[in-house]
Amino acid sequence: MHLAYPAVLSALLFCTGLYGVLARRNAILVLMSVELMLNAVNLNLVAFDVWLSRTAEETLHSGQALTLFTITIAAAEIGIGLAIVLAVYRNRGTSDIDRLRDTAESHDADGPDRDASTAPPAEKAEATA
């Protein structure tokens, strides 16, 4: 098999993942797109490792070892990413990336001239006492 077939498939997968990262608004779909991009890189690593082992008689298989390392790191990344998305969804009620950017806290409300109605609950109790 030629090296071009997995390389073209890897490029298509990577471009699909890149489009998903740039165009999607849901955080879970963005994480899935990042995983698709990582799998495209893994496919390239294995394809080039097989190609180099046929031409250079290399028995180390460093591309396959790096692929296993990448899969392990990707599993940890998706676990932490999903935990963050779930925590944000519980706090904000949405996983839409654009709406999360819009609801960021501004620094104007932290000024000394704010009243007790905008203060946190602990400060409201002190203001009314």
N, C-alpha and C positions, 0 to 999 in steps of 0.2 A: 504494500500500500504506500502511496506517495505521502509525503509530508504535507502537501497542500490541502488535502481533505480535512484532517483535524484542525489545521491552522485556519481555514475558512470557517469551519463550524465554530471554532473558538472565537473568531472575530465577530461572527453573527450573534453568538451568545453574549459577548461582552457589550456589543452595541445595543442589544435588547435590554440588558441590565442598566446600561447608562441612560437609555431613554426612560426606563422605569424610575430611576433615581431623580432625573430632572423633571419629569412630567407628573409624577404621582403626588398626591397630597396626603394620603394615608400613611402613617408611620410604619405600619406593619408591611405594607406593600413596598415601601422604600427599603426596609430590611431584607425582604425577599429579593429585591433587585440587586442589592449588594451581594447577597449570597450567589446569585446567578453570575455576577461578575467574577467572584472568587472561583466558581466552578469553571469558568472559561479559562482563567489563569491556570488552574490545576490541569485542565485538558492540554493546554500548551506545554506545561512542564513535562507531563508524561509522554506526549508525542515527541518532543525534542529529545527526551531521554532515550526513548526507543530508537530514534533515528541516529543519535550519536553512538549508542551501543552497537549498532550494526556497522557503522562506518569506522569507528575508532577502536573497536574491541574493548570497550570500557565495561568493567564488571561492577563498578561501584554503585551505579543506579542512583546518583545523587538527585536527579529530578523526581524520582518516585519517593525518595525519603523526604524531600522538601514538600512534596504534595501531601504526604501524611502529616507533616508538621502544620501545614496550612489548614488542613481539614480539622485538626485539633484546635487550633486557634480560632477558626471560624465557628466551631461548636460553642466555645466559651463566649465568643462575641455575640452570637445570636441569643444565648441564654441571658447575658447581661442586658442586651438591647431590648429583649422582650420584657424583662423585669422593669426596665426604665419606662417603656411604653405603657405597661399596665399601671405603674405608679402614677404616671401623668394622666392616664385615662380616669383613674379613681379620683384624682384631685380636681381635674378640670372638666371631666365629663366628655371629652372629645380626644381623638387621636389625629385630628386634622392638623397638619403641620402649619398651614397658613393661619389658622385660628389660634394656634399656640403662640405664634410670633406676635399676633395682634394683642394678646392678653398679657403681655409681659408688663411687669411693674415699671412705672415711671419713677424717676427720682424727684419729681415735683411734690409728691405726697409726703415725702420724708422731711419736709421743712419744719422749722419750729413754730410756724403760724397755723398749723392744722388744728382743727377743732376736735372735740371728743367723739363726734359721730364717725369720723374716719379713722380713729385710733384702734389698735388691736384690743381685744377683750380685756387684757390685763390692765391696759392704760385707761380703758373706759371706767373700770372699777375705781381706779385711783382718782380719776377726774370727778366722779360723782360723789366721792367720800369727802 
